[in-house]
Amino acid sequence: MWPKAFRKRKGSVPPFVVALITIVIIAAAVLVSWWYFALTRNVLNQPVLDITDAYYVGNTLYITLRNLGGYNVTVNTFNALCPGINITMSTGDILAGTTKVFSGSSGGKLYDGASCVAKLTITNSATNKKQDVNIPFRVTVP
């Protein structure tokens, strides 16, 4: 006779328990997939703007803005806040994956290496919503 450990067992798990566990596993996989898809979609719809250059020549500030996102962006308002100077910049559209140079004149003077902040109000073409963006940058005076 075989020991008890090797004897054949009968009716280990009822079939409805196996079906219930299978349904729960499938539902969890669907929820995780939906969460991953929604998170990826939200991240891809966000604009990614970067200031590549900021030159102050004469009394004009030239700022090159790069759109690293996957959708076009419309710049509605653009102000450069520098020490003692607030410069209103030009506005316009930046296509996805491209750069655009914005310019604005001021009555004051900027020095090389001045720390400034670009305050933009943009409209994202993916969501058609306005949002405020602040990008810090340093000015180069040739």
C-alpha positions as CSV (number, residue, x, y, z in Angstrom):
1,M,0.0,0.0,0.0
2,W,1.2,3.5,-0.8
3,P,1.7,6.0,1.9
4,K,-1.0,8.7,2.4
5,A,1.0,11.4,0.6
6,F,0.9,9.4,-2.7
7,R,-2.8,8.4,-2.6
8,K,-5.0,9.8,-5.2
9,R,-7.1,12.8,-4.0
10,K,-10.6,13.3,-5.1
11,G,-12.3,16.7,-5.7
12,S,-9.5,19.1,-4.9
13,V,-11.1,22.4,-6.1
14,P,-14.7,22.8,-7.2
15,P,-15.1,24.0,-10.8
16,F,-17.0,27.2,-9.9
17,V,-14.0,28.3,-7.8
18,V,-11.7,27.8,-10.8
19,A,-14.1,29.7,-13.1
20,L,-14.3,32.5,-10.5
21,I,-10.5,32.8,-10.2
22,T,-10.2,32.8,-14.0
23,I,-12.7,35.7,-14.3
24,V,-11.0,37.7,-11.6
25,I,-7.6,37.3,-13.4
26,I,-9.0,38.3,-16.8
27,A,-10.7,41.4,-15.2
28,A,-7.5,42.4,-13.5
29,A,-5.6,42.1,-16.8
30,V,-8.2,44.3,-18.6
31,L,-8.1,47.0,-15.9
32,V,-4.2,47.1,-16.0
33,S,-4.3,47.3,-19.8
34,W,-6.9,50.1,-19.7
35,W,-4.8,52.0,-17.1
36,Y,-1.6,51.7,-19.1
37,F,-3.4,52.8,-22.3
38,A,-5.0,55.9,-20.6
39,L,-1.7,56.9,-18.9
40,T,0.2,56.6,-22.2
41,R,-2.4,58.6,-24.1
42,N,-2.4,61.4,-21.4
43,V,1.4,61.6,-21.5
44,L,1.6,61.8,-25.3
45,N,-1.0,64.6,-25.4
46,Q,1.1,66.9,-23.2
47,P,3.1,69.6,-24.9
48,V,6.9,69.6,-24.3
49,L,8.5,73.0,-24.9
50,D,12.2,73.8,-24.5
51,I,14.1,77.0,-24.9
52,T,17.2,76.3,-26.9
53,D,18.6,79.8,-27.3
54,A,18.0,83.2,-25.8
55,Y,20.0,86.1,-27.3
56,Y,19.8,89.8,-26.4
57,V,21.0,91.9,-29.3
58,G,20.6,95.7,-29.1
59,N,17.3,96.1,-27.3
60,T,15.7,93.0,-28.8
61,L,15.5,89.6,-27.1
62,Y,15.4,86.6,-29.4
63,I,14.1,83.3,-27.9
64,T,14.1,80.0,-29.9
65,L,11.4,77.6,-28.6
66,R,11.4,74.0,-29.6
67,N,8.2,71.8,-29.5
68,L,9.3,68.3,-28.5
69,G,5.7,67.1,-28.2
70,G,3.7,65.1,-30.7
71,Y,1.1,67.9,-31.3
72,N,1.1,71.5,-32.5
73,V,1.0,74.3,-30.0
74,T,-0.3,77.8,-30.3
75,V,1.4,80.4,-28.2
76,N,-1.3,82.9,-27.1
77,T,0.8,85.1,-24.8
78,F,4.5,85.2,-24.2
79,N,6.3,87.3,-21.6
80,A,9.9,87.1,-20.7
81,L,10.5,88.2,-17.1
82,C,14.1,89.2,-16.5
83,P,15.6,91.2,-13.7
84,G,14.0,94.6,-13.8
85,I,12.5,94.1,-17.3
86,N,9.3,92.5,-18.6
87,I,9.5,91.9,-22.3
88,T,6.3,91.1,-24.3
89,M,7.3,88.6,-27.0
90,S,5.7,87.8,-30.4
91,T,3.1,84.9,-30.6
92,G,2.3,82.2,-33.1
93,D,2.1,78.5,-33.8
94,I,4.9,75.9,-33.2
95,L,4.4,72.7,-35.2
96,A,5.2,69.4,-33.6
97,G,8.9,68.6,-33.7
98,T,10.0,72.1,-35.0
99,T,11.5,75.3,-33.6
100,K,10.4,78.9,-33.9
101,V,12.1,82.1,-33.0
102,F,10.1,84.7,-31.0
103,S,11.3,88.2,-30.4
104,G,10.5,91.2,-28.3
105,S,12.0,94.7,-27.7
106,S,12.6,96.3,-24.3
107,G,13.7,99.7,-23.0
108,G,16.1,98.3,-20.5
109,K,19.4,96.4,-20.7
110,L,20.2,92.8,-20.0
111,Y,23.6,91.4,-19.0
112,D,25.1,88.1,-20.2
113,G,23.9,85.2,-18.1
114,A,20.9,87.0,-16.7
115,S,18.4,84.5,-15.3
116,C,14.9,84.9,-16.7
117,V,11.6,83.1,-16.9
118,A,9.4,82.7,-20.0
119,K,5.7,82.9,-19.0
120,L,3.6,81.5,-21.8
121,T,-0.1,80.8,-22.3
122,I,-0.5,78.0,-24.9
123,T,-3.3,76.1,-26.5
124,N,-2.5,72.4,-27.1
125,S,-4.0,71.2,-30.4
126,A,-4.6,67.7,-29.1
127,T,-6.8,68.8,-26.2
128,N,-7.8,72.3,-27.4
129,K,-7.2,73.6,-23.8
130,K,-5.3,76.6,-22.7
131,Q,-2.6,76.2,-20.1
132,D,0.1,78.3,-18.5
133,V,3.8,77.3,-18.9
134,N,6.8,78.7,-17.1
135,I,10.3,77.9,-18.6
136,P,13.5,79.2,-16.9
137,F,16.3,80.3,-19.2
138,R,19.5,82.3,-19.2
139,V,20.2,85.2,-21.7
140,T,23.3,85.3,-23.9
141,V,24.5,88.8,-24.8
142,P,27.1,88.6,-27.6
